[in-house]
Amino acid sequence: MISDVKVSKVKYILFFIVLISGLKGMAQQDPMYTQYMNQLLTINPAYAGAKGVTSASLIVREQWVGWTGNPKTQTFFVHSPLNTEMGVGGSIMNDRIGIVNNFGIFGDYSYTITYPGEKYLSFGLKAGFSFFDADLSSVNLGESDQDDPAFKNDIKYKFLPNAGVGVYLSSPKYYLGISVPKLITNKISSSSVETGTAIREELHAFFMGGYVFDMNRILKFKPYFMLRFTPNAPISTDLTGQFVFFEKIWLGATYRVGDGFGAMLQAQVTQQLKIGYAYDLTTNELGAYNSGTHEVLINYDFSFGRGRVRSPRYF
């Protein structure tokens, strides 16, 4: 009796991992970041070159620490303006959740129209591919469920080409953006008569915005938000606020509606180097089974004063 209960719990957790990885096509498949404002390029190609300098960033995230098979994500990206109108960039992402691994490489291109008052409207294109891998047959389901058809066949390095679009409006004080980074709903495996499911990627749409308030000579306040839209999944809403002290220290908090909250601390160590750390706690039922999420950011801008620098410290 006890062993059957344990097996059922293991199956539930495994199916949940599979579900959030997108194998059932019902959940958000792209990784979520607490410091997403510092990695907009990965979700909005129109951001390429928006800082006016060559900028490179690394974000390492370990989610739900203490839970075996917890999500681990590493993302590296770089972007730069080519001239006053065009920008390019690229990103490499590795995302692992339990038995599922997703590795992607994408390139970005943006074209910008300049308006009076330091306002910029950018249009972006994204293209690339990812490899999807799921070691389903390695799962030990117990003797009673060892022939479960959902776990019979592995998915090995499935090649998934994709493309996306985005729009980004910015000024020294605010920004707005909308993007669909993956327009192609790739089918990862065919539907099965036994399981009744087809494994496929789902379309994700993002809407984002933010504003900077000058509180006084040394303090600024930057609230911003992001909405994620995915078919067959609830809308995900991130609300974040950061206080900026002397344009050197960034202290903030974030709330993901119905899911969790977190805090972040970032430091502009030099004019070119910025580092950040964020810690999240889950407020849903999974919170009892993990000790939180850690996220580290390293950003380096290779050259200030070259090209068209557009509010590099805020957006």
SVG drawing of the C-alpha trace seen along z (x, -y; Angstrom):
<svg xmlns="http://www.w3.org/2000/svg" viewBox="-7 -66 42 71">
<polyline fill="none" stroke="black" stroke-width="0.4" points="0.0,0.0 2.8,-2.4 4.9,-1.6 1.9,-2.2 1.4,-5.6 5.0,-6.4 5.0,-5.3 1.9,-7.4 3.6,-10.5 6.7,-9.9 4.5,-9.5 2.7,-12.7 5.9,-14.7 7.3,-13.3 4.2,-14.1 4.3,-17.6 7.9,-18.0 6.9,-16.8 3.9,-19.1 5.8,-22.3 8.4,-21.3 5.8,-21.5 5.5,-17.8 1.7,-18.0 1.6,-21.3 -0.4,-22.9 2.1,-25.0 4.6,-27.8 7.7,-26.2 10.1,-29.1 12.2,-29.6 11.1,-32.4 13.6,-34.8 13.4,-37.2 15.8,-39.6 14.1,-39.4 14.6,-43.2 18.3,-42.4 17.7,-39.7 15.0,-41.1 16.9,-40.1 16.0,-36.4 12.3,-37.2 12.2,-40.3 14.5,-40.6 13.7,-44.3 15.9,-44.9 19.0,-44.1 21.4,-47.0 19.1,-49.0 21.8,-49.8 23.8,-51.6 26.9,-49.6 28.1,-46.0 26.6,-44.3 27.0,-40.7 25.2,-38.9 25.2,-35.6 22.2,-34.5 22.4,-31.3 19.2,-30.2 18.5,-27.2 14.8,-26.8 13.2,-24.9 16.4,-24.1 16.2,-20.8 13.9,-19.0 15.5,-16.3 15.4,-17.1 14.7,-20.8 14.9,-23.2 18.4,-24.6 18.9,-27.2 21.9,-28.9 21.6,-31.7 24.3,-33.7 23.5,-36.5 25.3,-39.4 24.0,-42.3 25.3,-45.4 24.2,-48.3 25.6,-48.2 24.8,-51.8 22.0,-54.3 19.3,-52.1 20.3,-48.5 21.3,-46.1 22.2,-42.4 22.4,-39.9 22.4,-36.3 21.7,-34.0 22.6,-30.5 20.3,-28.8 20.4,-25.5 17.4,-24.5 17.2,-21.2 14.2,-20.0 14.5,-16.5 14.6,-14.1 14.0,-16.9 16.7,-19.1 16.3,-21.9 19.3,-23.6 18.8,-26.5 20.8,-29.0 19.1,-32.1 20.1,-35.2 18.4,-38.6 18.1,-41.6 16.5,-45.0 15.7,-48.1 15.0,-51.3 13.2,-54.5 14.2,-57.6 11.7,-60.2 12.2,-63.7 12.7,-63.7 15.0,-60.6 12.2,-58.2 13.0,-55.0 10.7,-52.5 12.4,-49.2 11.2,-46.2 12.9,-42.9 13.3,-39.4 14.5,-36.3 15.6,-33.0 17.4,-29.9 16.9,-26.4 16.8,-24.2 17.4,-20.6 14.9,-18.8 15.8,-15.7 13.7,-13.6 15.1,-10.5 11.6,-9.0 12.7,-5.3 15.1,-6.0 12.2,-6.8 11.7,-4.1 7.9,-3.9 7.8,-0.7 6.7,2.8 3.0,2.0 3.6,-0.8 6.7,0.3 4.8,0.7 3.3,-2.8 3.2,-3.9 3.9,-7.5 7.4,-6.6 8.3,-3.9 10.1,-6.0 12.9,-8.5 13.0,-11.7 16.6,-12.2 17.9,-15.6 14.8,-16.6 15.7,-19.5 13.3,-22.4 13.8,-25.4 11.9,-28.5 11.5,-32.3 10.0,-35.2 9.1,-38.9 9.0,-41.8 8.4,-45.6 10.2,-47.8 9.4,-51.4 11.8,-53.3 12.8,-56.7 15.0,-57.8 12.1,-57.4 9.9,-54.5 9.7,-51.5 7.0,-49.3 7.4,-46.0 5.4,-43.2 6.9,-40.0 6.3,-36.5 9.8,-34.9 8.6,-31.5 6.0,-31.6 6.3,-27.9 4.5,-25.3 6.8,-22.4 5.6,-18.9 8.1,-17.1 6.4,-13.7 3.2,-12.3 0.0,-11.7 -0.3,-8.2 -3.5,-6.1 -2.3,-4.8 -1.5,-8.1 -3.9,-10.4 -1.4,-13.2 0.9,-14.9 4.1,-16.6 4.6,-20.0 5.9,-23.5 3.4,-26.2 3.3,-29.8 4.3,-32.4 3.5,-36.1 5.0,-38.7 3.8,-42.2 6.1,-44.4 6.6,-47.9 8.3,-50.1 8.9,-53.7 11.6,-55.6 10.6,-58.1 13.1,-60.7 12.4,-60.7 15.3,-63.1 18.9,-63.7 20.2,-60.3 17.1,-58.1 15.1,-56.8 12.2,-54.3 11.6,-51.9 8.4,-49.9 7.9,-47.5 5.8,-44.5 5.6,-41.6 2.6,-39.5 3.0,-36.1 0.3,-34.6 0.3,-30.9 -2.5,-28.7 -4.1,-26.4 -2.3,-28.1 -3.2,-31.0 -1.8,-34.4 1.4,-34.9 1.9,-38.3 5.2,-39.7 5.1,-42.9 8.5,-44.4 9.8,-47.5 13.4,-48.7 14.9,-51.5 18.1,-52.9 20.6,-54.6 23.2,-56.9 22.8,-54.9 25.0,-52.3 22.8,-50.1 19.6,-48.5 17.3,-47.1 14.0,-45.6 11.2,-43.1 9.0,-41.1 5.7,-39.3 4.5,-36.7 0.8,-36.7 -0.5,-33.4 3.0,-31.8 5.7,-33.5 7.6,-36.5 11.3,-37.4 13.9,-40.0 16.9,-41.2 20.1,-43.2 22.2,-44.5 25.4,-46.6 26.9,-48.7 30.5,-47.7 32.1,-49.8 30.8,-51.8 30.9,-48.6 30.3,-45.8 27.0,-45.0 26.3,-42.0 23.0,-40.9 21.5,-38.3 17.8,-37.3 16.0,-34.9 12.5,-33.7 10.0,-31.8 7.1,-29.8 3.6,-30.6 1.7,-27.7 1.6,-24.1 5.1,-23.4 6.5,-25.8 6.5,-23.1 8.8,-20.9 11.7,-23.3 13.8,-25.9 13.5,-28.6 15.2,-29.8 18.6,-31.4 19.5,-33.5 22.8,-35.2 23.4,-37.9 26.7,-39.1 26.5,-41.9 29.4,-43.6 29.2,-46.6 32.3,-46.6 32.2,-50.3 30.5,-53.4 30.4,-56.5 30.3,-54.7 27.2,-54.5 23.9,-55.8 23.7,-55.2 20.0,-55.1 19.5,-55.2 21.9,-52.2 21.4,-52.2 17.6,-51.8 16.4,-49.8"/>
</svg>
